[in-house]
Amino acid sequence: PVIDFEICTGCCMCVARCPGQAIFVVDGAFSDSEDLVVMPYEFLPQPEVGAAITALDRTGQAVTAARVVAVRRQERFDRTVLLSVAVPKGFGMVVRAARLEAGE
C-alpha cells in the first residue's frame, strides 16, 4: 500500500478497507511512554476498551502486553473493526495483531 500524505485526513478508512489487512496506523507521539497502533480486527469476541491483551508481531509471536484504547465499529468499515491499542514506547512498529486471553 502507498499512502498519499497530501490527502490523508487520518480517518483510518484505508486500514478498514484494505483487503490484505496490510495497513496500520502508528502514532509514536501518543504519550511519553506508549505508542498507539490502529489495526484491523476481525475476530470474535471483540475486546472492550480498557482490556489488557497480548500484542503480537507479524509472525504471530507475543511481543508485549497492550491496552485497548478504542474499538471502532462503523458500517462504512464493512464489518472490519478498528482496534486501537497502546503499547510500550518502541513497540509501535513491531505490533501487527492482538490476542485476547482465554476468558476475556
N, C-alpha and C positions, 0 to 999 in steps of 0.2 A: 504493500500500500504506500501511496505517496500522498502526503497532506499538503495542501496549498495554504500556507500560513497567512497569505494575504487575505483570504476569505473566511478562514476558520473563525468561528464565534465561540468555540468551546462547548457547544451543545451536547457533544458526545454521540450524536446520531450515527456517525461513522463507526463507532465502537459497537453499537447495537446492530447495525445493518450489515457489517462485514460478514460475508458468508463463510469465510475461513476462520473467523474469530481471531484475526491477526492484528487488530488494532487495540492498543491500550493507551490510556492517558496517565502520565506520571507527573505528579506535582511535587517537585523536590523542595518547594518553598512552603509546604503545608504547615509545618511547625519547625521549631528548632530541633526537635528530637525525632520527628516522624516524616516519612514521605507518604503521599496519598496515591494509591493505584486504583484506577477505574477500569473494570474488566467486564466482559460479558459473562453471564452466569445462567446456565440452562438446566440446572439440576433441581430435584425436589428432595427434601424440603428446602425452601429458600431460607437463608439466615435472616435474623431480625437485627435491627440497628442495636448496636451495643454488644452483640455477641462476640465472644472470643473464638477465633477459628485458627486453623493452620494454613499458612501461606506456602504455596508450592512453586517450584521453579518450572521451567519449560519441559523438564523431563518427568515431572510429577513427584519429585522428591521434596519432602518437607524441608523448608529452609528457615522459617521463623514463625513466631506467633503473630497474629494480626487481630485488629479490632474492626468490626463492621461500622462504618461511619454513615453509609446511606445505602438504601436498596431502592432503585428507581424502576418502577413498573409503569410503562406508558404504552398505549395502544399503538402509537406510531413506531415503537421499537419491535413490532411484530413478534411478540411473546418472549423476546430476549430481555432478561433483567440485567440492569447495570448495577454491579456491585462495587461500592467504593470502600476500600479498606486502608486503614492506617497501619504502616509497617515501620519498624525501626529505621532511622536515617541510614541510607546506603543500600537498602534492600529494594528500593523502588524500581530499579532497572533489572532486578532479578525475579521478582514475584510475577507470575503469569496465571496463577489459578488459586483456588481456595478449596479447602475441605472442611466440612463440618465434622465435629467429633461425634461418635455414636451417642445417641440420646439427645442431641441438640436440635 
